[in-house]
Amino acid sequence: MPTYSFLGPEGTFTEAALMQVPDAPAATRIPAATVNAALDAVRNGTADAAMVPIENSVEGGVTATLDAIAGGDELRIVREVLVPISFVLVARPGVRLGDVRRVSTHGHAWAQCRLWMDANIPAVEYVPGSSTAAAAVGLLDPDCHYDAAVCAPLVAQERPGLPVLAENIGDNPGAVTRFVLVSRPGQLPERTGADKTTVVVPLPEDRPGALMEILDQFAARGVNLSRIESRPTGQYLGHYFFSIDADGHVADQRVADALAGLHRISPATRFLGSYPRADRHPVEVQAHTSDAAFAAARAWVGSILDAESVQAESGYGASPTA
């Protein structure tokens, strides 16, 4: 059985996402304190793959993941999982809602509960946590310096020592987080017709139209982008890379052609994988961007070159000499 690492500790939404992988319940699962630690376990061979959060429907991209997979030894996304998100507020025994002065949780969870906090505990102070589960488990430490934590309902169910002060405290009841399973480079998942491709494209130079050139590689080939985010490279102020999700598989001619165009513009472009969409929605492809259309176009150009070559060899069509 494989070994999986995930953003821990146990009871996080990330572990819930991992448990959707068919062989994960029977596999060895290693909780990691950070996204970097989870991915490093894959890079150094301790784990076969890692489950990490990459995008939230309310807060957007998870920057720790976007940055971690953009650098270092190359990794591949082989699967995505969607998990509906709900939150509860837990505390130590004896603490009432009116007693809460400091609350800890992951930054994305806090962002999704701010309106509830403002309405119910307006003077509360936020204490950043490495994960929702870690913040909740921290309450069991006698030296804990905060009063309550925002976490998944599963954490409260598995730890009786954490009474629930409030349920369903998320500001958006339809919130969903997208997780990705990341492995070392190897065999690509097969094309399904409902796929997604992720790439990282460094901005080659800061000049007018540089981003437009990148986007044109997709637009000209009919490739839809489902996500694009800019992140600083850390090299110097104003130097960015773009993290992009495109509809389709690298085996699709339109996607392959777009990636080739990206590489010409930005040779440091990093391919992060082509994998099935979690929602299984087929990608809509216009007739002129289908594989058949690309094949027909190449054949047409090839026929022109072949005909011109024959004419040149036979002497026909040559320019007259003076």
C-alpha positions as CSV (number, residue, x, y, z in Angstrom):
1,M,0.0,0.0,0.0
2,P,1.2,3.6,-0.7
3,T,2.2,6.1,2.0
4,Y,0.5,9.5,2.0
5,S,1.4,12.7,3.7
6,F,-1.1,15.4,4.4
7,L,-1.5,18.8,6.1
8,G,-2.3,17.7,9.6
9,P,-2.9,16.9,12.3
10,E,-5.5,14.3,12.1
11,G,-9.0,15.6,11.7
12,T,-8.2,18.4,9.2
13,F,-10.3,19.0,6.1
14,T,-7.2,17.9,4.3
15,E,-7.4,14.4,5.8
16,A,-11.1,14.3,4.9
17,A,-10.0,15.0,1.3
18,L,-7.3,12.3,1.4
19,M,-9.9,9.8,2.6
20,Q,-11.7,10.2,-0.7
21,V,-8.7,8.6,-2.5
22,P,-9.8,5.0,-3.0
23,D,-6.8,3.3,-1.3
24,A,-6.1,6.0,1.4
25,P,-8.2,4.5,4.2
26,A,-6.0,1.3,4.3
27,A,-2.7,3.2,3.5
28,T,-0.1,4.7,5.8
29,R,-1.0,8.3,6.4
30,I,1.5,10.8,7.8
31,P,0.3,14.2,9.1
32,A,2.6,17.1,8.4
33,A,2.7,20.4,10.3
34,T,2.9,22.5,7.1
35,V,2.3,22.3,3.4
36,N,6.0,22.4,2.7
37,A,6.6,19.5,5.1
38,A,3.9,17.4,3.4
39,L,5.4,18.1,-0.1
40,D,9.0,17.6,1.1
41,A,8.0,14.1,2.3
42,V,7.2,13.3,-1.3
43,R,10.3,14.9,-2.7
44,N,12.6,12.9,-0.3
45,G,10.7,9.6,-0.9
46,T,9.2,9.4,2.6
47,A,5.7,9.5,1.0
48,D,4.4,8.5,-2.3
49,A,2.0,11.4,-2.6
50,A,0.7,14.3,-0.5
51,M,-2.7,15.9,-0.2
52,V,-2.7,19.6,0.3
53,P,-5.2,22.5,-0.1
54,I,-4.8,24.7,-3.2
55,E,-7.9,26.8,-3.5
56,N,-11.0,27.9,-1.6
57,S,-14.2,29.2,-3.1
58,V,-14.3,32.2,-0.7
59,E,-10.6,33.1,-0.2
60,G,-9.1,32.0,-3.5
61,G,-5.7,30.3,-3.8
62,V,-3.8,28.8,-0.9
63,T,-0.6,30.8,-1.2
64,A,1.5,28.3,0.8
65,T,0.7,25.6,-1.7
66,L,1.0,27.7,-4.8
67,D,4.5,28.8,-3.7
68,A,5.7,25.4,-2.5
69,I,4.9,23.6,-5.8
70,A,6.2,26.4,-8.0
71,G,9.8,25.9,-6.8
72,G,12.1,23.1,-5.7
73,D,12.2,19.6,-7.3
74,E,9.3,19.2,-9.7
75,L,6.1,17.6,-8.6
76,R,2.9,16.5,-10.4
77,I,-0.7,17.0,-9.5
78,V,-2.5,13.7,-10.2
79,R,-5.9,14.2,-8.6
80,E,-8.1,16.9,-7.3
81,V,-10.8,16.6,-4.5
82,L,-13.5,19.0,-3.5
83,V,-14.6,19.2,0.2
84,P,-17.6,21.2,1.4
85,I,-16.5,23.3,4.4
86,S,-18.3,23.9,7.6
87,F,-17.0,25.2,10.9
88,V,-17.7,24.9,14.6
89,L,-16.3,27.0,17.5
90,V,-14.8,24.8,20.3
91,A,-13.4,25.7,23.7
92,R,-12.0,24.1,26.9
93,P,-14.6,22.7,29.3
94,G,-16.2,25.5,31.4
95,V,-15.5,28.3,28.9
96,R,-18.7,30.0,27.7
97,L,-19.2,32.1,24.5
98,G,-19.1,35.3,26.6
99,D,-15.7,34.3,28.1
100,V,-14.0,34.0,24.7
101,R,-11.4,36.7,24.1
102,R,-8.9,35.0,21.8
103,V,-9.6,32.5,19.0
104,S,-7.1,30.4,17.0
105,T,-7.5,28.7,13.6
106,H,-6.0,28.6,10.1
107,G,-6.0,31.9,8.3
108,H,-8.4,30.7,5.6
109,A,-10.9,29.4,8.2
110,W,-10.7,32.7,10.0
111,A,-11.5,34.6,6.8
112,Q,-14.6,32.5,6.3
113,C,-16.0,33.2,9.8
114,R,-15.2,36.9,10.2
115,L,-18.8,38.1,9.9
116,W,-20.0,35.6,12.4
117,M,-17.2,36.7,14.8
118,D,-18.0,40.4,14.3
119,A,-21.7,39.7,15.1
120,N,-21.2,37.3,18.1
121,I,-17.8,38.1,19.6
122,P,-17.0,41.5,18.2
123,A,-13.9,42.2,20.5
124,V,-12.3,38.8,19.9
125,E,-8.6,38.6,19.0
126,Y,-7.4,36.3,16.2
127,V,-4.4,34.0,16.9
128,P,-3.0,32.4,13.7
129,G,-2.8,28.6,13.7
130,S,-1.0,26.2,11.4
131,S,-4.3,24.3,10.7
132,T,-7.9,24.2,12.1
133,A,-7.2,20.9,13.8
134,A,-3.9,22.0,15.3
135,A,-5.7,25.1,16.8
136,A,-8.4,22.9,18.3
137,V,-5.9,20.3,19.7
138,G,-3.9,23.2,21.2
139,L,-6.7,23.9,23.6
140,L,-5.9,20.6,25.4
141,D,-2.6,22.0,26.4
142,P,-2.8,23.5,29.9
143,D,-0.5,26.4,28.9
144,C,-2.7,27.3,25.9
145,H,-2.8,31.1,25.5
146,Y,-6.2,31.3,23.6
147,D,-9.7,30.5,24.7
148,A,-11.4,28.8,21.7
149,A,-10.7,27.5,18.2
150,V,-12.5,27.3,14.8
151,C,-12.3,23.8,13.4
152,A,-14.1,21.1,11.5
153,P,-17.0,19.3,13.2
154,L,-15.1,16.0,13.0
155,V,-12.4,17.3,15.3
156,A,-14.9,18.1,18.0
157,Q,-16.6,14.7,17.5
158,E,-13.3,12.8,18.0
159,R,-12.2,14.8,21.1
160,P,-14.8,14.9,23.9
161,G,-12.7,17.3,25.8
162,L,-13.6,20.1,23.3
163,P,-17.2,21.2,23.8
164,V,-18.8,23.0,20.9
165,L,-19.9,26.6,21.7
166,A,-21.5,27.3,18.2
167,E,-22.1,25.3,15.0
168,N,-22.2,26.4,11.4
169,I,-20.4,29.6,12.0
170,G,-19.1,30.0,8.4
171,D,-20.2,33.1,6.6
172,N,-20.8,31.2,3.4
173,P,-22.8,27.9,3.7
174,G,-21.8,26.9,0.2
175,A,-18.0,27.2,0.8
176,V,-15.8,24.5,-0.8
177,T,-12.1,23.9,-0.7
178,R,-10.2,22.2,-3.5
179,F,-7.4,19.9,-2.6
180,V,-4.8,18.3,-4.8
181,L,-2.9,15.0,-4.6
182,V,0.7,15.6,-5.5
183,S,3.3,13.0,-6.4
184,R,6.7,12.8,-8.0
185,P,6.8,13.0,-11.9
186,G,5.8,9.8,-13.5
187,Q,3.0,8.5,-15.7
188,L,0.3,11.1,-16.4
189,P,-3.3,10.3,-15.6
190,E,-5.1,9.3,-18.7
191,R,-7.1,11.8,-20.7
192,T,-10.8,11.6,-19.8
193,G,-12.4,14.5,-21.6
194,A,-13.1,16.2,-18.3
195,D,-9.6,17.2,-17.4
196,K,-7.6,20.1,-16.0
197,T,-4.0,21.2,-16.6
198,T,-2.0,23.3,-14.1
199,V,1.2,25.3,-15.0
200,V,3.4,27.9,-13.5
201,V,4.5,30.6,-15.8
202,P,7.2,33.2,-14.7
203,L,6.6,36.6,-16.2
204,P,9.7,36.8,-18.6
205,E,10.0,40.6,-18.3
206,D,8.0,43.4,-16.9
207,R,6.8,45.3,-19.9
208,P,3.5,46.4,-21.5
209,G,1.6,43.4,-23.0
210,A,3.7,40.7,-21.3
211,L,0.7,39.1,-19.6
212,M,-1.4,39.5,-22.7
213,E,1.1,37.4,-24.6
214,I,0.7,34.6,-22.1
215,L,-3.1,34.8,-22.2
216,D,-3.1,34.9,-26.0
217,Q,-1.5,31.4,-26.1
218,F,-4.7,30.0,-24.5
219,A,-7.2,32.3,-26.2
220,A,-5.9,31.7,-29.7
221,R,-6.4,28.0,-29.2
222,G,-9.7,28.0,-27.5
223,V,-8.4,26.9,-24.1
224,N,-10.5,28.1,-21.2
225,L,-8.8,29.2,-18.0
226,S,-10.5,28.3,-14.7
227,R,-8.0,30.0,-12.5
228,I,-5.1,32.4,-12.8
229,E,-3.3,34.0,-9.9
230,S,-0.1,36.0,-9.6
231,R,2.5,35.3,-6.9
232,P,5.8,37.1,-6.2
233,T,8.9,35.0,-6.9
234,G,10.7,36.5,-4.0
235,Q,13.6,37.5,-6.1
236,Y,12.8,41.2,-6.1
237,L,9.9,43.6,-6.0
238,G,7.7,43.4,-9.1
239,H,8.9,39.9,-10.2
240,Y,6.0,37.5,-10.4
241,F,4.9,34.1,-11.7
242,F,1.4,33.1,-12.7
243,S,-0.3,29.9,-11.4
244,I,-2.8,28.8,-14.1
245,D,-5.5,26.1,-14.3
246,A,-6.6,25.4,-17.9
247,D,-9.4,23.2,-19.0
248,G,-8.1,20.2,-20.9
249,H,-5.3,17.6,-20.9
250,V,-1.8,18.1,-22.2
251,A,-2.6,15.2,-24.6
252,D,-5.3,17.5,-26.2
253,Q,-3.7,19.2,-29.2
254,R,-5.0,22.6,-28.3
255,V,-3.5,22.4,-24.8
256,A,-0.2,21.0,-26.0
257,D,0.0,23.8,-28.6
258,A,-0.7,26.4,-26.0
259,L,2.0,25.0,-23.6
260,A,4.5,25.0,-26.5
261,G,3.6,28.7,-27.1
262,L,4.1,29.4,-23.4
263,H,7.5,27.8,-23.4
264,R,8.6,29.9,-26.3
265,I,7.6,33.1,-24.4
266,S,8.8,31.9,-21.0
267,P,11.2,28.9,-21.1
268,A,11.0,28.5,-17.3
269,T,7.4,27.5,-17.5
270,R,6.7,24.6,-15.2
271,F,4.2,21.9,-16.0
272,L,2.5,20.7,-12.8
273,G,0.2,18.1,-14.3
274,S,-3.0,17.1,-16.2
275,Y,-5.6,15.3,-14.2
276,P,-9.3,14.5,-14.1
277,R,-11.6,17.3,-12.9
278,A,-13.3,16.5,-9.5
279,D,-16.7,17.6,-10.8
280,R,-16.3,15.4,-13.9
281,H,-17.8,18.1,-16.1
282,P,-16.7,17.5,-19.7
283,V,-14.7,20.3,-21.3
284,E,-16.5,22.1,-24.1
285,V,-14.4,22.2,-27.2
286,Q,-15.2,24.3,-30.2
287,A,-15.0,22.5,-33.6
288,H,-12.1,24.6,-34.8
289,T,-10.0,23.8,-31.7
290,S,-10.6,20.0,-31.7
291,D,-7.8,17.5,-32.2
292,A,-9.3,16.7,-35.7
293,A,-9.1,20.4,-36.6
294,F,-5.5,20.6,-35.6
295,A,-4.6,17.4,-37.5
296,A,-6.4,18.7,-40.6
297,A,-4.5,22.0,-40.4
298,R,-1.2,20.3,-40.1
299,A,-2.0,18.1,-43.0
300,W,-3.0,21.1,-45.1
301,V,0.3,22.9,-44.4
302,G,2.2,19.7,-45.0
303,S,0.5,19.3,-48.4
304,I,1.6,22.8,-49.4
305,L,5.2,22.1,-48.4
306,D,5.2,18.8,-50.2
307,A,3.8,20.3,-53.4
308,E,6.3,23.2,-53.4
309,S,9.1,20.7,-52.9
310,V,8.0,18.6,-55.9
311,Q,7.8,21.7,-58.1
312,A,11.2,22.9,-57.0
313,E,12.8,19.5,-57.8
314,S,11.1,19.4,-61.3
315,G,12.1,23.0,-62.1
316,Y,8.5,24.3,-62.2
317,G,7.8,27.5,-60.3
318,A,11.5,28.5,-60.1
319,S,12.3,32.1,-60.5
320,P,13.5,32.9,-64.1
321,T,17.1,33.9,-64.4
322,A,18.2,37.1,-66.2
